[in-house]
């Protein structure tokens, strides 16, 4: 923490009735484990909770000696015997440095997901590749236009090295100028980008990486630029004077640019469509106008639910284990063994222990059967569809009983819900419930929060000062999509950059083609061709290029996005109209980009063209 944060935090802690034993220097901003205060667990959780292995918010950090065989250590954690449990449990070992992108518990939240950082990096590389092809195309175009000049220089005594130096200077000068201009943009936009992308690294480290990138780009540009230089050096002098070359390379380069642009447009469109779909679709549970409240040091046990229902603006209330319960509602995972037709089967099952009012409160629909009563009975439980699919035979044979089956429901957009069994807590466990979930009237969020705060202050005056925490289910859902929304913005900017680069490529290729085919255009006009006839020739060529690019981009985009969509609990559809719409939009952009160039070439006086030739 900086000095201002430290002073402010210490002033807050004076009101907590705590004794500060020591202070430590602030950890780096990019640490995987962030904290402002370290307090004993016993201050927040009682002994019963601490002795219960199934409590989710707890993780154990293990310091391993150097030289220890990590694989052997993981094997030892695979089956751990716990006396109170009837079966062994498997503990998961994750290096701290991998927690940002490999956190099996989900307890460590990151605003920007590691997978999205990878997508952003890949998209950036594609934009760079598209820009490099565009620059190479313009460079080759300029060299072809200067072939006569270069040939005359050779006739006048210029060596191959001098010619190469001229070409290298032209090629690398553009890269150098773009790096300088890009650096100026980075300095200007970096503060806003760091705030938007939630990056806390020092600017010095970022500029070091930019310097490495600039060096790599210059070296890569030097190598790539050598290819056309070596090619033109090998051309016969007489042939260079007579020919201006053919545009095959330019069309190939444009094909790559259009393929990248179409692919990025398609992926960005599906990305946006999926996020909007998740926000509007029914995930099997009503998450609107739902919140949970807890108070530090106060046990908001189930009887307080009736009292909470009397607060103005509150329409319903439900006792829950803690406010963390709203994040995923899973209280633990176990392995279930059963035998069907003499065959033993084992599979993981998640379990929840809730009040019977849970299903009405969240409006979870039953497929069959009814809810259990608020009395503990290990033989009575409600299961979800996934459980039925996995254990249908066992239910039919009577090995396992159930009171009802509910539709699969999801709180997060990415977590697939596996087989789940839902029961009423056993004796003694209901006392562990320390928070209350409640549903409030539309538009009364602030009023109900103030009313609940006032009620708790008046109800528990003997506890003195205590912290009241409110958690809103809709905000939890939005937090899961925060990284997706940031990525949508970044991908949209990159997609726009790709389109602009491709348009410049189309324009340069059109200009070159019109110059090379000016005699052909003049002869066609002499033989009675109209301006529209000549324009159709060019439009047809670009339509073919765009169609070839679509044949590459759309299947690749479909495979990529299909794999990406599988990570969400429900997926949007990639209908045929999406492909057609993207194709038509890009084609219209191309038509407008080449219209003026072709129009001028088609309206030139044929006599003047022939004279110039």
N, C-alpha and C positions, 0 to 999 in steps of 0.2 A: 504493500500500500504506500501511496505517497504521504507526505506529512499532513496535508489537509484531511485526507481520509482517515489517517490514524487518530488525529485529534478529535474528529467528529465521532469516530467509532468509540473511542474511550469515553467521551462525554455521554454517549448513549448507554454504555455499560455501567456508568455510575448509578443509573436508575434500576439496575437489575439485582442489586444486593449481592454482588459477587466480589471475590477477592482476586485481583490480578496477580498471579504468582511470577510470571516472567513474560518477556516479549522477545520475538525473534525477527530477524530481517525479513522483508517481503520476498516472497518467492517470485521466480520469473513469471511474466505475464502469460506465457504459453504452457504453464503447468497443467497437467491432467487432473490434479487434485487441488482445487481452490478452497480456501477457507479464510475467515476473518477472525474466528474465535474457536478455540478448542476447549470443550467443557466435558466433564465426566459423563458417561452414559447414564449413570444412576440418577443424575439430576433430571433427566427427561423420561427415563423408563424405569419401571419398578423391577423388582427381582424376578417376578414371574415372567415378565416379558423377556428379560435378558437371558433366562434359562431356557427359553423356547427357541429351538433351532429354526422354526418355520417363519420367523419374522423377517420380512423381505428387506427393510432398509439397511440391514447390517451386512458389511463385508469385512473380511479378515485380511489384513495385510501381513505378509510373511517375508521376512528378511532372510535371504538364502546366502550361505557362505559361498565364496568363490570356489570354482572347481566342482561344485555339486552337479551330478547328472540330472538335468531338468526332466528328461524323459522318464527316468526311474522314479523321480519324485512325483510326477503326474500319475504314474501307474499306482503309486501308493495311495493317492487321493481318489482313485477310481471307485473303490468300494470301502467306505468307512462305516464301521459298526457303531451305532448309537444305541445304548442300552434301552432307552425309552421307546425306540422305534422297532417295529417288527421286521424291518428289512434294511439292508445297507443303503447308503446314499453315495452318490458320486459328486465330488467337489470339483469345481472348474478352476483351473489356474490360468490367469491372464497377466502377462507382463504389464507393468504400469504404463510403459511408454506406448503400448498398443491400445490403451483404453479408449482413445478418441475414435478409433475405427473398429474396435473389436471388444466392445463391452457386453458380455453375455447377460448381465443383470439389467441393463438399461437404466441403472441408477444415476450414472454420470451423463448429464444431458449436455449436448453441444448444439449451439444455434445453427451451425453449418455442418451438415453431415459429411463425413469423409468421402463417401461415394460421390457426392455432388461436387466436391473439390476435384475429384478425378474426372468427372464429366466436363467440368469447366476447363480443366487443363487440356483435355482431348479436343474440345471445341476450339480453344485458343490455338492449338497446333494446326487444326484444319484451316482456321482463318489465315494463319501465317503461310501455310502451304498454298492456299488460294492466292494470297498476295504475291508470293514468290513466283508462281506460274504467270500471274498477270504481268509482273515486272519483266520476267524473262520473255514473255510474248512481245511486250512493247520494245524491249531491247533488240530482239531478233528482227522486229519490224523496222526499227531504225537502222540496223546494220544493213538489211536488204536494200533500203532506200539509199544507203550511202555506198553501195557496192561499186558504182562507177567512180565515185570520188576516191575510194580506197584503192581501186585498180590504177587510177591515174597517179596516185601517190607512189605506187610501186613502180610505174613507168618512169616517174621522175626521180627514182633512186631510193625511196624509202625501204628500209629493211622490214623483214617480218616482225622483228622485235619491236620496232617503232610502231608498226600497225597494231600489234597486240597491245602495246602500252596505251594507244589511243582508245581502243575498245574497252580495255580494263578500266581505264579512268572513267569513261562514260558509265559503265555498269556499276562500279563501286561508289562513284560519287552520289548516285541516286540513293543507294543504301545508306551511305554516311549521312546525307541530308535527312533521310527519313528517320534515322536513329536520333539525330539532334532534335528534330521536330517532335518525335515520340517522347523523348526525355522531357521536353518542355511540357507536353501534355500530362505526363506522369506526375511531374512536380505539381501541376495545377490541380489534377483530379485525385491524387493519392489520398488526401485527408478525407474527402467524401467517400471514396471507395473503401477505405479502411473502416469507416463508420458503418457503411452499408453491409460489408462482408464480415464485420465483427472480427477484424484482424488487429491484434495487439502487438505485433512484432515492431521492433524499432526501425526507423527509416533507414538507419545505417545498414542494417542487414538486408533490407529490401533493395537498396541501391547496389549493394555488392552483388546480389543475384542478377540484377538488371545488367550490370557490367559484364558478368559472365555470359549472360544471354546475348548481349550485343556482340561480344567477341565471337561466340559460336555462330551467330547469324552472318557476321562478316566473313568468317572462314568458309561457311557453307556457300555464301554468295560467290566467293572467289572461285570455289570448286565448280559450282554450277555454271558460272559465267565463262569458265574455260571451255566448256563443251562447244558452244556456237563459235567461239573464237578459233578453236582448232579446226572446226569444220570449214569455216570460211577461208582460212589460210590455205587449205588444201585445194580450193577451187581453182580451176584453170583461169588465168587472167582474161583471156578472150571471152570465156563463158561468163565471167563476172560482168564484163562490160555489156554483153548482149542481153543477159537475163536479169530479171528481178526476183526470180524464185517463185515457188508455189506456196500457197498458204496451208499446206497440210499440217505443219507443226502448229500453226496458229489455231487451226480447228481442233487439233488434239488437246492443246492447252485449254482452249475454251470449253471443250467437253469435260475436262477435269473440273474446271471452275463451276460450270453449271451443275455437275453432279454433286459437288460439295454443297453448293447453295441450295439445291433442291432437297438434299438430304437433311441439312440443318433446318430449313423451313418446315419440312415434314415433322422432324423430331420435336421442334419447338411447338408446333401446332398440336401435336398429340400430347405433349407435356402440359400445355395450358388446358386442353380439353379434359385431361385426367384430373387435374387439380380442381377445376370447376365441377366436375362430376362428383368428386369426393365431398365437396362442400354441400352439394344439393341432394345427393342420393341418401336413401335410407339404409343405415348400417345395422338395422335390427334393434337399435336401442335409441330412445329419445334423449338426446343430450342437451336440448334447449332449455334454458332457464333452470339449470341444475347447479347447485353449489354444495360445498361442505364446509363446516366450521369446526375448529378445535381451539382449545385454550391451553397454554403451557401450564403444566402442573395441576390441571383440573381434569377429572375423569367425567366426560360427558356420556354417561352410561345410557342404555336404551330407554329407561323411564323418562329421560328428559326430552325424548322425541315428541311426546304428547304436549309438553310445555312449549316446545318450539312451534308446533302447529298453531298456537294461539297468537304468535307474533304477527302483527299486521303485515300483509303482503306475502306471507308464507302460505302456500296452498297444501303442502304435504311435507312430511319429514320421515327420515329413515335412519336408524342407528347403523353405523359402519365402524370398521375396525380403526381406521384413521383417515385423515384427509388424503393420504397417499393412495388409499383404496380406489379413488376415482381415476387414477392414471391407467390401471389395467385390470383392476378387480380380481386379479389372480393372487391367491394367498399362499400358494405353494404348488409343487409338482411332485408326483410320486409315480412309482411303477406299479402297474396292475397286472396280476397273473390270474389266468382263468383257464379252464380246460373245456374244450368242446370236441366231442367225438374222439376222446382219448388223446387229443393233441393239446399240448400246453402252449399258451400264447402269453406274451409279455409286451406291453407298450406303455409309454409315458402318458400320464393323465394329470391335468391341472385340476385343482380343487378350490372351491370357494365355500366359505361359511357365512351365511347371511340370514337376516331376518326374513320370514316368509313374505313380508310386504315388499321385498326387493323387486319382484316381478311386476307388480302393479305400479310401483314407484317409477321404474324405468320403462314401463309399458312394453315389456318383452312378451311376445306372443307365444302361446302354447300351440304345438302341433297336435298333441294328444295328452290325455291325462290331466291331472290337477297339481296344485302346489302342495307341499308338505305343511304340516302344522308347526307352530313354534314350540315344539317339544323334541328333544334329541332322540333320534331313532336311527341307528347306523344302517338299517335296512331301507330307509326311506330317503330318496334323493331325486332330484330333477337333473336330467342330462340334456346335452345339446345334440344337434344333428350329427356333428362329427363323432360323438360317442356312439350314437346309434349305428353309424356307418361302420365303425370299427368293431363294435361288439353286438351287432344284430343277432348273431347266432346264440350268443350267451344269454341275451335277454329272452329270446324265444324259448330256449331250453330251461329257463328258470334258474340258472346259476346266479344271476344277479337281478335284484328287483329294482323297480323305479316307480315313482308316483306320476311322473309326467315327462314330456319331451318338449323342449323349446327350440325355436329357430336359432341358428348361429347368430351371435351379435358381436360387434366390434367397437371398441372405444378408440383405437388408434387406426390410422389409415394404412399402416404397414404390417401390423402384427396379425398373422393368421392364427385364429383360435383353433386349437386342437381339441381332442376329446376332453370334455369338462364335466365334472360332477359337482352338484351344488347341494349342500346340506345345511341343516340348522346346527349351530355350534354345540359341542358336547358340554356337560356341566362344568362350570368354572371358566370356560372360554368366553362366554358372553360378557363376563365382567371385564375382559380385555378390550372391549369396544370402547373407544375413547373419543369418537367424533360423531357428528350428526350431518347427514346429507339432507338437503331440503330443496324443494321446488318453489320458485317464486313467480308472482304474476308478471306478465309481460310489461316491460318498462319500469319495474319497481326494484331493480337490482340495488341501486344506491340506497333507496329508502329501507329495504329489508336489511341490508348490511348494517345501517345505522341503528335500526330497531333491535337487531340481534345483539349488537355490541352493548347497547344500553341495558338490555335484559340480562346479559351475562355479568355486567358490572354490578347490577343491583342484586343478582342472584348469589354471587360469590364474593361479597364484600369482605369476608373474613380472609380471603386469599391475598388481599392487598393488590399490588400491581402485577398484572400478568399480560402476556402477549396473546392476542386473538388472531388466528389465521383463517383467512377465507380462500378457498380454492374453487374455481369455476370450471365446469366441465367443458364448456365451449372454448375457453382459453387454452385448456390442455390440448384440445384437438387442434386449435390454431397453431400451438407451439410445435406440434409434430409436422405441420405444413410450412413452418417458417423458412426452413432451408429450401423447400421446393419453390416457394414464392421468390426468394432471392435468386435462385438459379434461373427461374423464368425470365426475370429482368435481364440478367447477364446474357442468357442465350438469345434473347430478343435483340440486344445490342449487337452481339456477334453475328447473328443471322442478317441483320441489316448491313453490317460491314461486308459480309460475303456477297450480298446482292449488289452492293455498290461496286465491289471489285469485279464481279462478273459483268456488270453493265459497262464498266470501263474496258474490259476485255472485248466485249461485243463491239463497242464503238471503235476500238483500235483495229480490230479485224475487219470491220466494215469499211473503214477508211482505206486500209491497205487494199482490200479487194476491189473497191471502186477505182482506186488509182491503177491497179494492175489490169482491170477489165474495161478501162475507159474506151479503148478502141472497139471492143466487142459491143459495148453499149451504144456507141455512135453508129456502128454498122446496123445494129438492130433497129435503131430509130430511122435510119435511111430506108430500111425495108418495111417501114410502116408500124413498128412496135410503139405502143402507147406507153406513157410514163407508168401507169399501173401495171402493165405487163412486165416491165423491167423490175419494178418493185416486188412483184410476186416471185420473181426468180430468187431474189435475196431472202424474202420471207420464207420461201419453201426450204432453202438451205438451212436457215436457223431453226425452223420447225423440226427438221430432221435431226439436227444436233441436239435440240431440246428433248426430242423423243428418245434419242439414244441415252442422253443423260438421265432421263426419267426411268428408263429400263435398268439403269445401274443403281440410281439413288433410292427409288421407291422400295424395291425388294430388300436392299440393305437396311433402309430405315425401318421397314416393317419388322425384320428379324431383330434389330436392336431394340425397338420400342416394345415388341412383344415380350422380350426377355425382361425389360425394365418394368413393364406393367405387372408381371407376375409377382413382383414384390409388394403389391397392394392387395388389400382384402377384396376389393371389387375393382373391376377394370372397365374403362370406357371402351367403346367399339371404334375400330378404324374403318369407317364406311368408305365405299367407293367414291362418294362425292368429295371427300377430303382430298383424294389424289387428283381428281379432275379440277377442283378449285385451285389447288396450288399450281398445277400445270398451267392453267389459263392465266392466273395472275402473273406468273413469271413470263409467259409468252407476251402478254400485253406490255409488260415493262421493257422487254427486249424490242418489241415493235416500236415503242415510243423512242427508245434510245438510238435506233438506226434510221428512223424515218427521215430526219432532216438531212443526214449524209447521203442516203440513197436518192432522195428527192432532188438535191442539188446536182448529183452526178447524172441523173436521168433527164434533167432539164437543160444540160449544157448543149451548146450548138455543135452538131456533129462535125461541121466544117472546121471549126476551131480545134477540135480534138484531133482530127486527121492531120491538120497543119502542124500541130505540136509534135506529132509522132514523126 
